[in-house]
Amino acid sequence: MRNTFSFLVALACIISLNSCKDEEPAPVPPSDPGVVIGSEGLTTSGTATLAQYDPAGKALDNNVFQKANSYIMGNTLNSIYMDEDKIFLCMSGAGEVIIVDRMTFKVIKRITNLGAPRQVIKAGDTKYYITDWQEEGFHVYNYSTNAIVKKVLTGKGPENMLVYNDLVFVANGGDGMNDSILTVVDRRTDLVIKEIKVGYNPNSMQLDQDDKLWVLCSGILDVNPAASTPGNLVSFDLSIDSLEYKLDSLIILDSLAITDNQMRPVKLTINPALDRLYWLSNTSEANLMTHGIYELNSPSNLPFISGSFYGLGVDPNQGNIYVSDPLNGLENGNVIRYDFNGAQLDIKKVGIMTGSFGF
């Protein structure tokens, strides 16, 4: 009896051990890269850098591109576009777009021989548009073949793009000259189907919770201050049925003047609720400004947050606001994070001329 009992106990232990041995621990999933921060580097001669920031742990990892790859990024990182497992880096000074893995930051593909690429946006399953100042339009890029398949002319200084259903809106920001056209493209055919005159030098756009398109225009800065024209904030209603067939009905709802005509407002962003706009009051040494989508009067000249900011991003999930202070532009500057009420959360030393954020 005792031998039988001992045998059963031993057998149970063996089965238990084998069972534990077979149950391998589940692999730990890779952590999300958090906020990706891009710095341009010194103008014309510097090297751009990329940083990774974890807002929960307030941890910053600088130079993640250089750590993951065997070469430097190149000059002037103008914008970051996040698309699922890929990150597109627009290197306007180097004339290329670099595509890296979202988790590892290793280079997947490079789109070379461009002019001055400014922004990337997804226009189809494997199709992307890349605005290019030098080409005065955008490139149609096929990710599967890694090839530019077409160029589409839009205007001077094409910059920000926004997709709405089958339409793509392109803001032609002037590139040091003057333009006032918002180009509308059918992304199914890559054809320009309408040009809409807005304010001088439109540079950025956002879509609010009511399907209203907001366009920020920087105006014209003249050597004679009296001859300068103020920037403005223009809105359109995109909620009209079958809009792509009734583009003639796309008219300006509101045009709210930025009353200080010496300011060149840029980098329009929006909060996660899609009911409050933010932008920088100038191209450099700017204050952070704000405007609610239901406020009827022109935006106030009083800053939401005073500073000498250069870059701006708003987390589309948490609503935290990221701005960069480049200091003297020759050394690593600061990135400052605020909550939606304007209370400072933290400040980090990042790269030289930080200007772009990816979420």
Secondary structure, DSSP 8 states (H G I E B T S, - for coil): -HHHHHHHHHHHHHHHHHHHHHS-----------EEEEE--STTT---EEEEEETTTTEEE--HHHHHSSS---S-EEEEEEETTEEEEEETTTTEEEEEETTT--EEEEE-S-SSEEEEEE-SSSEEEEEETTTTEEEEEETTTTEEEEEEE--SSEEEEEEETTEEEEEE--TTS---EEEEEETTTTEEEEEEE-SSSEEEEEE-TTSEEEEEE--B--SSGGG-B--EEEEEE--STTGGG-GGG--EEEEEE-S-TT---EEEEE-TTS-EEEEESSSSSEEEEEEETT--S---SS-SEEEEE-EEEE-TTT--EEEEE-TTSSS--EEEEE-TTS-EEEEEE--TTEEEEE-
